[in-house]
């Protein structure tokens, strides 16, 4: 993916997170996968600063 595509995917995921926070019944249909697990692990390990991501 190029930078524009990454930013669009990130924007979509941020909106899904907002909707999840607003409604416990919201379902985005995103099954967790190995790629997502790596991203979550990187943020949780401190390798990626959540405030600047």
Secondary structure, DSSP 8 states (H G I E B T S, - for coil): --HHHHHHHHHHHHHHHHHHHH-TT--------HHHHHHHHHHHTTSS-TTT-
